[in-house]
Amino acid sequence: MCGIVGYIGYREAYPILIKGLHRLEYRGYDSAGVTLIDDDNKLLVYKAKGRVQDLEDFVKDKDTHGTIGIAHTRWATHGEPSNVNAHPHYSQSESLALIHNGIIENYAVLKAKLINEGYTFQSSTDTEVLVQLIEYIKQINNCDLFAAVQLALNQVVGAYAIAVIEKGNPDQIIAARKSSPLVVGIGEGEYFIGSDASPIIEYTNKVIYLDDEEIAIIKREEDPKIITISNIEKTHEIKELELNLSQLERGGYPHFMLKEIFEQPETLKNCMSGRINVEGTNVTLSGIIDHKDKFINARRIIIIACGTSWHAGLLGEYLFEEFCRIPVEVEYASEFRYRNPVIHPDDIVIAISQSGETADSLAAIELAREAGAFVYGVCNVEGSSIPRNTDSGSYTHCGHEIGVASTKAFTAQVTVLTMMALAIAKEKNTINASRYLKIIKGLSDIPSKIEQILKLNDRIKELSLIFTYAQNFIYLGRGYNYPIALEGALKLKEISYIHAEGYPAAEMKHGPIALIDNEMPVVTIATNSAIYEKVVSNIQEIKARKGRVIAVINEGDETMKSLANHYIEIPATEECLDPLLTSIPLQLLAYHIAVNKNRDVDMPRNLAKSVTVE
Ligand code: F6R
């Protein structure tokens, strides 16, 4: 949520900042802005409502000279998207400019105090309050910028990743974070900051991940200094990035989402690589092995996540209960954190998150740790906050996911959860050897089966044309495919803006069946399973009410072919692995419907990729 980027060094800052903003645009895209310090040591601030391209168009014939600057792409929290609410924000005397990702929760109290001191405000943002506060503190204490930032942050309640620069001081950026991500890139005679490493990777692969309440003093030609808001000097390991540039480009695909859907055979191979042995006889996850007693003796598993990651968590419940015989609860992190949950020290809490930065998930983790539970992270972004705040974990290793609608991260999360269930079940002796081997074999075959499904892309595109103008959709699934019905519906609504609901198929007759008429497309996941016959009955019930059934079925299933109005045939697999296949046609269907409707698939309205605010 909001992307921030900064540069100080020997090159022209503007092109680096703009490129960085494009890379970070997935985090927020309702307005953007940039501040540079020019040769006369003046601050140049340019802002525009809209996309980064709108900012570029606005700045086209302006002075963009300077070797230091900060820039921001916004996802509005306080104040509508507009030029005035866009960042950077000036302080009253226009001597400071600040960018911010997060929320200053006590901004109203601070603002009232500043108004009392004669400050006036241009925007409706919480961010402007922070920059004014820093200026006020700097003036009354007659201190330098670092000291003023440190004092100001001690008054702030909320979340922030900030960067501040100062008129007359072209040699320094002050940056700080709490509960919002911030990375400092270390180049040769130049430094970068970013909300993630994507704006930095082209110039250096050496980075420092700031921790909460740390302030970085980044000066030209000096090593960065890191001091906490309580004034403790810190030393940080410089980490090497694993990101590569090709992950940040569309590579010939019209959208990142389509590229990411098509990457899944490869991403799942990467996810399993080194974890399933070459003979296909064993699964090893070091995060589990290192703490195997915890898992063997766990009283309960609580899975916390949001959105698509929560859907992966629901699948975790089916997997852990079936194979490990451990009771599982799956919670929305946002609910869990506020409902005074019962957490035991012998519970294991699994936090699932693509970004590793989701504010609600981080808060839920903190609660679980305070209660003494062992916390395990399943994350994609290496070095992000969740892996750094958990006791152990497994990365999903599916590469940078840029499309706002999560696709490849979801299937990688489900793959990790499946491997976890197998590894724990083996340690607990709750799975027999032949079943264990069968599922490992099934998992190893998933990438090639996804390749087969991806060949149906044109057929799914044709199908999408029939339903582009539907007003509503229902998605049905049972057992392991119930979470896929939820996920299919979420994919469709977030990128096409068509209202869609996912249900367990048998729930239809308890209310939602009233919605069925000849206008209602009902996407039904009807692959072979222990309850196949029951799904057939559920489809009959829909057909009897003239619903238009689009069924995802196994190859050669003649019964379903004759029953459904439209069908998508996919290969069969083990029942517990079916979601890894059934999710793919639903991703493609949502994608094509959204494209037919001319939606901005990679950056759907009102959304952002990384939800770092509550
Ligand atoms: C939907 C989607 C979101 C995220 C959710 C959690 O396609 O991407 O629902 O799954 O915001 O984000 P992470 O996984 O980063 O914690």
Boltz pocket constraint, residues with backbone or C-beta under 6 A from the ligand:
constraints:
  - pocket:
      binder: B
      contacts: [[A, 306], [A, 307], [A, 308], [A, 309], [A, 310], [A, 352], [A, 353], [A, 354], [A, 355], [A, 356], [A, 357], [A, 358], [A, 361], [A, 404], [A, 405], [A, 406], [A, 407], [A, 490], [A, 491], [A, 494], [A, 608], [A, 609], [A, 610], [A, 611]]
      max_distance: 6.0
